[in-house]
């Protein structure tokens, strides 16, 4: 009887094994092209699977600060050049962003240019904001704007790089300071900053010979009752407008500022 039981067990195991082969066992499958079956997807073991890197986030979606190391990110221009900018961060031993390497590629995927950006005084980048593309010149091409430093009162130092159809490589065009970068109705660039709660300074710029040049500056002083007065800035940006202080006040104190954005 023991031998018969043994043979019966062996036969039962063989039948179960055969059924498992016919049903595909416990391995899941997914439908492939034309009804074929393919192995179920396997999660990537890390940031890179079979040589394919993870997709970088867009720079306008990155929010970093404090001790966090910002992730590398990308910018894609919708202007007629259609360039892609890959922003990589070099971090020092203290976790501060030391510099940026910005790789610029064309629509063919070929690298056109590498920009190494860091503050001119050799310090680390203290602004947590990421580079952006802005149409500052109004010429249908995006300029590359890189935040470098953040002051205690909230002013940001921006480095501006410009390329044109005639000069396709991005070159440093200058630096401006403010909460952001706006434009006026007549096409000037405007940056507003502050030194305290009462005074706000607005500087007006334009591009000349592919460099940012000051045009004029004004100071608006706010009073306790909510009012304000505006005057020409006689101590800061004088600019090359050729206007008298009264003419600067007449033209720029009533100027409407419009937020800038990339070419759409």
VMD Tcl script that draws the C-alpha trace (Angstrom):
set ca {
  {0.00 0.00 0.00}
  {2.84 2.40 0.77}
  {4.29 1.94 -2.72}
  {0.86 2.55 -4.30}
  {0.39 5.76 -2.27}
  {3.83 6.96 -3.37}
  {3.01 6.37 -7.05}
  {-0.34 8.16 -6.64}
  {1.34 11.23 -5.14}
  {3.89 11.35 -7.98}
  {1.10 11.17 -10.59}
  {-0.87 13.95 -8.85}
  {2.16 16.25 -8.80}
  {2.78 15.59 -12.48}
  {-0.82 16.52 -13.35}
  {-0.60 19.76 -11.34}
  {2.66 20.71 -13.04}
  {1.11 20.16 -16.47}
  {-1.88 22.36 -15.58}
  {0.44 25.07 -14.40}
  {2.31 25.06 -17.72}
  {-0.94 25.31 -19.70}
  {-2.31 28.22 -17.66}
  {0.95 30.17 -17.55}
  {1.48 29.46 -13.86}
  {1.59 32.43 -11.49}
  {3.56 34.76 -13.90}
  {1.34 37.65 -15.01}
  {1.33 38.77 -18.64}
  {0.10 41.83 -20.50}
  {-1.27 42.10 -24.00}
  {1.28 43.06 -26.64}
  {0.95 44.09 -30.31}
  {-1.48 42.05 -32.42}
  {-2.68 40.08 -29.40}
  {0.78 38.77 -28.48}
  {1.69 38.38 -24.84}
  {4.62 40.11 -23.21}
  {6.12 39.82 -19.72}
  {4.65 42.19 -17.16}
  {6.57 45.46 -16.67}
  {9.29 45.49 -14.05}
  {9.93 48.59 -11.96}
  {13.25 50.31 -12.63}
  {15.77 49.58 -9.87}
  {16.90 53.19 -9.62}
  {17.13 56.52 -11.46}
  {18.36 54.80 -14.60}
  {17.10 51.61 -16.20}
  {18.91 49.99 -19.15}
  {20.78 53.22 -19.88}
  {17.64 55.40 -20.14}
  {17.72 58.30 -17.60}
  {14.67 59.53 -15.74}
  {12.90 62.54 -17.22}
  {14.10 65.80 -15.62}
  {11.53 68.15 -14.14}
  {10.80 71.49 -15.76}
  {12.67 74.34 -14.11}
  {9.50 76.35 -13.54}
  {8.17 73.47 -11.42}
  {11.24 73.17 -9.19}
  {10.93 74.63 -5.71}
  {14.08 74.30 -3.65}
  {15.44 75.98 -0.58}
  {17.05 75.47 2.79}
  {19.29 72.43 2.92}
  {17.64 70.73 -0.07}
  {19.83 70.15 -3.10}
  {17.82 71.36 -6.12}
  {17.25 68.78 -8.85}
  {18.62 69.31 -12.32}
  {15.90 70.60 -14.64}
  {15.08 71.63 -18.20}
  {13.74 74.62 -20.10}
  {12.28 74.39 -23.60}
  {11.89 77.50 -25.72}
  {8.88 77.92 -27.98}
  {10.53 80.67 -30.01}
  {11.66 80.13 -33.58}
  {14.98 78.60 -32.45}
  {13.23 75.93 -30.34}
  {16.22 75.32 -28.07}
  {16.33 73.07 -25.01}
  {18.28 74.06 -21.91}
  {19.45 71.43 -19.41}
  {20.34 73.06 -16.08}
  {22.77 71.12 -13.88}
  {23.77 72.23 -10.37}
  {27.28 72.01 -8.94}
  {27.00 71.74 -5.16}
  {29.85 72.43 -2.71}
  {30.64 70.48 0.45}
  {28.18 72.54 2.47}
  {25.25 71.78 0.16}
  {25.26 75.22 -1.46}
  {24.89 75.62 -5.21}
  {28.31 76.75 -6.36}
  {27.60 77.15 -10.07}
  {25.32 76.08 -12.90}
  {26.24 74.25 -16.09}
  {23.59 74.98 -18.72}
  {23.69 72.74 -21.78}
  {21.90 74.19 -24.81}
  {20.76 71.81 -27.56}
  {19.04 72.38 -30.88}
  {15.97 70.69 -32.34}
  {18.32 68.08 -33.83}
  {19.46 67.05 -30.35}
  {23.01 68.31 -30.90}
  {24.68 70.39 -28.19}
  {25.10 73.95 -29.43}
  {26.67 75.55 -26.36}
  {27.60 75.04 -22.71}
  {27.28 77.95 -20.28}
  {28.99 77.93 -16.88}
  {27.24 80.44 -14.62}
  {28.31 81.62 -11.19}
  {28.35 84.95 -9.33}
  {31.12 87.25 -10.48}
  {32.53 87.57 -6.97}
  {33.10 83.81 -6.74}
  {30.49 83.24 -4.00}
  {27.78 80.59 -4.12}
  {24.38 81.10 -5.71}
  {22.06 82.19 -2.92}
  {18.78 82.43 -4.82}
  {16.64 79.28 -4.70}
  {14.82 80.22 -7.91}
  {15.76 78.42 -11.13}
  {16.70 79.93 -14.51}
  {13.86 81.05 -16.76}
  {13.23 82.03 -20.37}
  {11.80 85.52 -20.87}
  {11.12 87.60 -23.96}
  {12.76 90.81 -22.74}
  {13.89 92.25 -26.07}
  {10.54 91.87 -27.83}
  {12.31 90.36 -30.84}
  {10.56 87.00 -30.80}
  {13.50 85.27 -29.13}
  {13.74 84.16 -25.51}
  {16.49 85.49 -23.29}
  {17.97 83.26 -20.57}
  {17.56 84.82 -17.11}
  {19.51 83.26 -14.22}
  {18.83 84.26 -10.58}
  {22.15 84.49 -8.76}
  {21.76 86.22 -5.41}
  {18.99 86.94 -2.93}
  {19.30 89.90 -0.55}
  {17.73 90.07 2.92}
  {15.09 92.57 1.75}
  {14.03 90.27 -1.11}
  {15.92 91.79 -4.03}
  {17.23 89.23 -6.52}
  {20.28 89.68 -8.75}
  {19.65 88.30 -12.24}
  {22.21 87.56 -14.92}
  {20.75 87.96 -18.41}
  {22.06 86.08 -21.46}
  {20.95 86.91 -24.97}
  {21.18 85.26 -28.39}
  {19.87 86.61 -31.66}
  {19.37 85.20 -35.14}
  {22.56 86.98 -36.23}
  {24.54 85.93 -33.12}
  {23.14 82.49 -32.18}
  {25.37 81.85 -29.14}
  {24.06 83.08 -25.80}
  {26.29 85.81 -24.37}
  {26.18 87.65 -21.07}
  {24.22 90.87 -21.54}
  {24.34 92.25 -18.01}
  {22.87 92.02 -14.53}
  {19.78 93.63 -13.03}
  {18.36 93.68 -9.49}
  {14.72 93.51 -8.45}
  {11.76 91.42 -7.34}
  {11.29 90.35 -10.94}
  {11.67 91.66 -14.46}
  {8.82 93.51 -16.18}
  {8.31 95.49 -19.38}
  {6.70 98.81 -20.19}
  {4.10 99.42 -22.89}
  {6.75 101.02 -25.09}
  {9.12 98.05 -24.85}
  {11.57 98.98 -22.10}
  {12.68 96.51 -19.43}
  {11.84 97.47 -15.83}
  {13.17 96.14 -12.52}
  {11.77 97.26 -9.16}
  {13.70 96.85 -5.91}
  {13.57 98.21 -2.38}
  {15.95 99.26 0.36}
  {13.33 99.44 3.11}
  {9.57 99.55 3.68}
  {9.08 103.10 2.36}
  {11.09 103.42 -0.86}
  {10.86 101.42 -4.08}
  {13.30 101.96 -6.93}
  {12.39 101.19 -10.54}
  {15.15 101.10 -13.13}
  {14.43 101.08 -16.85}
  {16.67 99.30 -19.36}
  {17.00 98.52 -23.05}
  {19.28 96.42 -25.22}
  {21.98 98.28 -27.11}
  {24.76 96.39 -28.91}
  {23.43 93.19 -27.29}
  {24.05 94.61 -23.80}
  {21.57 95.83 -21.20}
  {21.90 99.60 -20.91}
  {20.19 101.80 -18.29}
  {17.71 104.36 -19.56}
  {16.53 106.08 -16.37}
  {15.46 105.41 -12.79}
  {12.74 106.61 -10.43}
  {12.10 106.39 -6.68}
  {8.60 106.01 -5.26}
  {8.21 106.82 -1.57}
  {5.13 105.56 0.28}
  {3.58 107.47 3.16}
  {1.73 106.22 6.24}
  {-1.66 107.22 4.82}
  {-1.19 104.96 1.78}
  {-0.17 107.70 -0.64}
  {3.12 108.00 -2.49}
  {5.38 110.47 -4.23}
  {7.60 109.80 -7.23}
  {10.83 111.48 -8.27}
  {13.76 110.86 -10.59}
  {16.50 108.74 -9.06}
  {19.42 111.15 -8.97}
  {21.72 108.82 -7.01}
  {21.26 105.45 -8.71}
  {20.71 104.69 -12.37}
  {21.09 107.84 -14.44}
  {20.81 106.12 -17.79}
  {21.25 107.37 -21.33}
  {17.77 108.79 -22.00}
  {19.06 112.36 -22.19}
  {15.96 113.49 -20.30}
  {15.94 116.04 -17.51}
  {14.76 114.97 -14.05}
  {11.38 116.57 -14.71}
  {11.06 114.75 -18.03}
  {12.02 111.43 -16.39}
  {9.33 111.95 -13.76}
  {6.72 112.87 -16.38}
  {7.47 109.85 -18.55}
  {8.26 107.10 -16.06}
  {6.35 107.82 -12.85}
  {3.10 106.97 -14.63}
  {4.51 104.04 -16.62}
  {2.45 100.82 -16.51}
  {4.51 97.69 -15.92}
  {3.56 94.37 -17.50}
  {4.89 91.03 -16.28}
  {7.23 89.31 -18.72}
  {7.01 85.74 -19.94}
  {8.54 83.45 -22.57}
  {7.70 83.56 -26.26}
  {4.40 81.73 -26.80}
}
mol new
graphics top color blue
foreach p $ca { graphics top sphere $p radius 0.5 }
foreach p [lrange $ca 0 end-1] q [lrange $ca 1 end] { graphics top cylinder $p $q radius 0.2 }
display resetview
